[in-house]
């Protein structure tokens, strides 16, 4: 499972290089890396705190589902059409 997750992470950075303007690839890659770092650090702390307070992971999983649904909604609402070459 870890190998599959690592493979997907490489695809995210390749997508950044394809979609971001050339002069902004470094900055966008930094933001993506920071988001990944926070995503690997904050949720385990939150889940541990919720489990310690309630003795169950249920509320933490509900919160994770709500955040994921919000991210999907935001992504769909703000997506842009791909830029195509002239005449293609």
Z-matrix of the N, CA and C atoms (Angstrom, degrees):
N
C 1 1.442
C 2 1.523 1 110.12
N 3 1.315 2 117.23 1 -41.01
C 4 1.464 3 120.26 2 179.68
C 5 1.524 4 111.39 3 -62.99
N 6 1.329 5 116.98 4 -37.49
C 7 1.466 6 120.18 5 178.16
C 8 1.523 7 110.63 6 -64.07
N 9 1.324 8 117.43 7 -40.52
C 10 1.464 9 120.72 8 178.34
C 11 1.521 10 110.93 9 -65.29
N 12 1.318 11 116.85 10 -40.95
C 13 1.463 12 119.75 11 178.30
C 14 1.527 13 111.11 12 -65.00
N 15 1.325 14 116.72 13 -39.83
C 16 1.460 15 120.23 14 177.52
C 17 1.512 16 112.40 15 -64.76
N 18 1.320 17 116.64 16 -37.70
C 19 1.457 18 120.92 17 177.34
C 20 1.523 19 110.53 18 -64.67
N 21 1.311 20 116.84 19 -42.06
C 22 1.467 21 120.44 20 178.39
C 23 1.524 22 111.00 21 -64.81
N 24 1.319 23 117.85 22 -35.64
C 25 1.468 24 120.69 23 179.42
C 26 1.528 25 110.57 24 -63.35
N 27 1.313 26 116.94 25 -39.68
C 28 1.461 27 120.01 26 177.12
C 29 1.514 28 111.61 27 -63.07
N 30 1.326 29 117.01 28 -36.27
C 31 1.461 30 121.12 29 178.49
C 32 1.522 31 111.26 30 -65.44
N 33 1.327 32 117.72 31 -34.79
C 34 1.462 33 120.73 32 178.39
C 35 1.524 34 110.39 33 -62.81
N 36 1.320 35 116.84 34 -44.73
C 37 1.458 36 119.55 35 -179.29
C 38 1.531 37 111.39 36 -69.35
N 39 1.329 38 117.83 37 -32.32
C 40 1.464 39 120.52 38 175.17
C 41 1.522 40 110.20 39 -67.29
N 42 1.322 41 117.18 40 -37.46
C 43 1.456 42 121.22 41 177.93
C 44 1.527 43 111.17 42 -64.70
N 45 1.320 44 116.46 43 -38.33
C 46 1.469 45 120.15 44 176.86
C 47 1.523 46 110.04 45 -58.92
N 48 1.312 47 116.91 46 -44.98
C 49 1.463 48 120.60 47 -178.87
C 50 1.523 49 111.47 48 -64.11
N 51 1.323 50 117.52 49 -30.81
C 52 1.458 51 120.68 50 179.82
C 53 1.520 52 112.64 51 -79.94
N 54 1.315 53 117.73 52 -36.15
C 55 1.467 54 121.33 53 -171.13
C 56 1.522 55 114.75 54 -95.48
N 57 1.325 56 118.14 55 -30.15
C 58 1.468 57 120.92 56 -175.94
C 59 1.526 58 110.02 57 -82.51
N 60 1.332 59 117.20 58 148.15
C 61 1.467 60 119.68 59 174.28
C 62 1.529 61 110.09 60 -59.59
N 63 1.328 62 116.69 61 145.92
C 64 1.471 63 121.64 62 -173.33
C 65 1.526 64 112.67 63 -54.69
N 66 1.318 65 117.95 64 -38.39
C 67 1.461 66 120.17 65 -177.21
C 68 1.531 67 112.82 66 -77.38
N 69 1.335 68 118.19 67 -6.01
C 70 1.463 69 121.29 68 -178.63
C 71 1.532 70 113.21 69 -117.41
N 72 1.326 71 118.05 70 4.03
C 73 1.468 72 120.43 71 -176.42
C 74 1.527 73 111.28 72 -58.81
N 75 1.315 74 117.69 73 -43.35
C 76 1.466 75 120.41 74 -179.08
C 77 1.514 76 112.49 75 -61.64
N 78 1.325 77 117.05 76 -44.88
C 79 1.466 78 120.86 77 -179.67
C 80 1.524 79 111.00 78 -66.09
N 81 1.319 80 116.59 79 -42.97
C 82 1.464 81 119.86 80 -179.99
C 83 1.526 82 110.60 81 -65.91
N 84 1.325 83 117.26 82 -40.12
C 85 1.459 84 120.78 83 177.28
C 86 1.528 85 110.43 84 -61.63
N 87 1.319 86 117.12 85 -38.76
C 88 1.463 87 120.80 86 177.29
C 89 1.512 88 112.57 87 -63.33
N 90 1.325 89 117.00 88 -42.37
C 91 1.465 90 120.87 89 178.86
C 92 1.534 91 110.05 90 -65.53
N 93 1.336 92 116.88 91 -42.68
C 94 1.464 93 120.43 92 178.97
C 95 1.536 94 110.34 93 -62.86
N 96 1.324 95 116.87 94 -42.73
C 97 1.458 96 120.49 95 178.35
C 98 1.523 97 112.15 96 -64.17
N 99 1.326 98 116.51 97 -40.94
C 100 1.464 99 120.17 98 178.42
C 101 1.529 100 111.23 99 -64.97
N 102 1.335 101 116.43 100 -40.78
C 103 1.465 102 119.74 101 178.27
C 104 1.528 103 110.57 102 -63.45
N 105 1.328 104 116.33 103 -40.51
C 106 1.464 105 119.59 104 177.25
C 107 1.515 106 112.25 105 -64.68
N 108 1.324 107 116.38 106 -39.99
C 109 1.457 108 120.15 107 178.09
C 110 1.515 109 112.07 108 -63.72
N 111 1.326 110 116.21 109 -44.07
C 112 1.467 111 119.75 110 177.51
C 113 1.525 112 111.08 111 -65.95
N 114 1.338 113 116.20 112 -37.16
C 115 1.463 114 120.13 113 179.12
C 116 1.513 115 112.73 114 -65.77
N 117 1.318 116 117.36 115 -26.12
C 118 1.454 117 120.41 116 177.48
C 119 1.515 118 113.33 117 -89.35
N 120 1.337 119 117.20 118 -12.65
C 121 1.461 120 121.39 119 -175.46
C 122 1.528 121 112.76 120 -105.15
N 123 1.314 122 117.43 121 -47.72
C 124 1.463 123 121.25 122 -172.86
C 125 1.539 124 113.57 123 -73.00
N 126 1.343 125 119.63 124 -49.15
C 127 1.478 126 117.82 125 -176.44
C 128 1.534 127 114.98 126 -57.36
N 129 1.338 128 120.30 127 -40.15
C 130 1.464 129 117.18 128 177.18
C 131 1.529 130 112.92 129 -62.59
N 132 1.323 131 117.01 130 -35.61
C 133 1.469 132 119.66 131 176.79
C 134 1.521 133 111.12 132 -65.39
N 135 1.324 134 116.44 133 -43.69
C 136 1.468 135 120.82 134 179.78
C 137 1.527 136 110.01 135 -64.77
N 138 1.335 137 116.11 136 -46.10
C 139 1.467 138 119.20 137 179.78
C 140 1.525 139 111.29 138 -62.02
N 141 1.322 140 117.27 139 -40.42
C 142 1.463 141 120.40 140 177.33
C 143 1.513 142 112.08 141 -63.63
N 144 1.334 143 116.23 142 -41.47
C 145 1.464 144 119.79 143 177.81
C 146 1.518 145 112.55 144 -64.50
N 147 1.331 146 115.50 145 -41.92
C 148 1.468 147 119.33 146 178.82
C 149 1.527 148 110.57 147 -66.46
N 150 1.320 149 116.77 148 -42.82
C 151 1.469 150 119.70 149 178.85
C 152 1.528 151 110.36 150 -63.67
N 153 1.333 152 116.80 151 -40.96
C 154 1.458 153 119.90 152 179.20
C 155 1.518 154 112.48 153 -64.21
N 156 1.332 155 116.71 154 -34.56
C 157 1.463 156 120.44 155 -178.24
C 158 1.518 157 112.90 156 -81.41
N 159 1.338 158 116.98 157 -34.83
C 160 1.463 159 119.53 158 -173.35
C 161 1.525 160 114.23 159 -112.63
N 162 1.333 161 117.54 160 -19.47
C 163 1.456 162 120.14 161 -176.70
C 164 1.522 163 112.77 162 79.21
N 165 1.327 164 116.71 163 10.80
C 166 1.462 165 121.53 164 -178.63
C 167 1.526 166 109.33 165 -144.65
N 168 1.321 167 115.77 166 150.10
C 169 1.460 168 120.92 167 176.44
C 170 1.526 169 112.61 168 -89.75
N 171 1.316 170 118.13 169 -1.97
C 172 1.469 171 121.99 170 -172.61
C 173 1.526 172 112.91 171 -56.37
N 174 1.323 173 117.77 172 -50.47
C 175 1.469 174 119.96 173 -177.55
C 176 1.523 175 111.25 174 -66.24
N 177 1.298 176 117.11 175 -34.44
C 178 1.463 177 119.95 176 176.89
C 179 1.519 178 111.96 177 -66.39
N 180 1.329 179 116.67 178 -40.66
C 181 1.458 180 120.36 179 177.72
C 182 1.523 181 111.53 180 -68.28
N 183 1.318 182 116.97 181 -35.91
C 184 1.467 183 120.54 182 175.53
C 185 1.523 184 109.77 183 -63.97
N 186 1.323 185 116.86 184 -44.71
C 187 1.468 186 120.38 185 178.51
C 188 1.528 187 110.85 186 -62.11
N 189 1.328 188 117.12 187 -40.60
C 190 1.456 189 121.18 188 177.95
C 191 1.529 190 110.77 189 -62.72
N 192 1.325 191 117.92 190 -41.38
C 193 1.462 192 121.99 191 178.51
C 194 1.527 193 111.06 192 -64.87
N 195 1.325 194 117.26 193 -39.50
C 196 1.469 195 121.08 194 178.70
C 197 1.525 196 110.78 195 -65.28
N 198 1.321 197 117.12 196 -43.98
C 199 1.470 198 121.12 197 178.84
C 200 1.529 199 110.10 198 -64.17
N 201 1.322 200 117.29 199 -42.23
C 202 1.464 201 120.88 200 178.91
C 203 1.524 202 111.10 201 -63.62
N 204 1.320 203 117.39 202 -42.42
C 205 1.464 204 120.78 203 177.86
C 206 1.527 205 110.85 204 -64.04
N 207 1.325 206 116.60 205 -38.75
C 208 1.469 207 119.94 206 176.29
C 209 1.511 208 112.15 207 -64.45
N 210 1.330 209 116.92 208 -38.80
C 211 1.463 210 120.61 209 178.23
C 212 1.522 211 111.17 210 -65.94
N 213 1.329 212 117.16 211 -40.05
C 214 1.469 213 120.47 212 177.59
C 215 1.530 214 109.70 213 -64.80
N 216 1.323 215 117.61 214 -45.22
C 217 1.462 216 120.80 215 179.69
C 218 1.529 217 111.05 216 -61.25
N 219 1.326 218 116.67 217 -43.23
C 220 1.466 219 120.47 218 178.73
C 221 1.531 220 110.65 219 -63.70
N 222 1.312 221 116.11 220 -42.92
C 223 1.471 222 120.25 221 -179.68
C 224 1.520 223 111.20 222 -63.02
N 225 1.310 224 117.03 223 -42.98
C 226 1.463 225 120.05 224 179.50
C 227 1.528 226 112.02 225 -68.52
N 228 1.328 227 116.48 226 -35.51
C 229 1.461 228 120.22 227 -178.06
C 230 1.525 229 112.61 228 -74.26
N 231 1.310 230 117.67 229 -26.63
C 232 1.467 231 120.11 230 -174.45
C 233 1.514 232 113.84 231 -111.03
N 234 1.335 233 118.24 232 6.42
C 235 1.464 234 118.77 233 -177.13
C 236 1.519 235 110.62 234 -68.54
N 237 1.321 236 113.85 235 149.85
C 238 1.468 237 121.51 236 178.95
C 239 1.510 238 109.02 237 -112.78
N 240 1.322 239 114.73 238 155.07
C 241 1.465 240 119.74 239 175.71
C 242 1.511 241 108.45 240 -73.95
N 243 1.341 242 118.09 241 142.58
C 244 1.461 243 119.97 242 178.57
C 245 1.531 244 111.35 243 -64.31
N 246 1.306 245 114.64 244 145.67
C 247 1.451 246 120.81 245 177.88
C 248 1.515 247 107.61 246 -82.40
N 249 1.329 248 116.49 247 130.20
C 250 1.464 249 120.87 248 -179.84
C 251 1.518 250 109.75 249 -112.41
N 252 1.302 251 115.78 250 155.58
C 253 1.459 252 120.80 251 177.63
C 254 1.526 253 109.02 252 -69.50
N 255 1.324 254 116.37 253 149.62
C 256 1.458 255 121.27 254 -179.80
C 257 1.525 256 110.07 255 -60.96
N 258 1.307 257 116.19 256 130.98
C 259 1.450 258 121.22 257 178.13
C 260 1.513 259 114.21 258 83.72
N 261 1.315 260 118.28 259 3.39
C 262 1.473 261 119.72 260 -178.02
C 263 1.500 262 110.27 261 -91.80
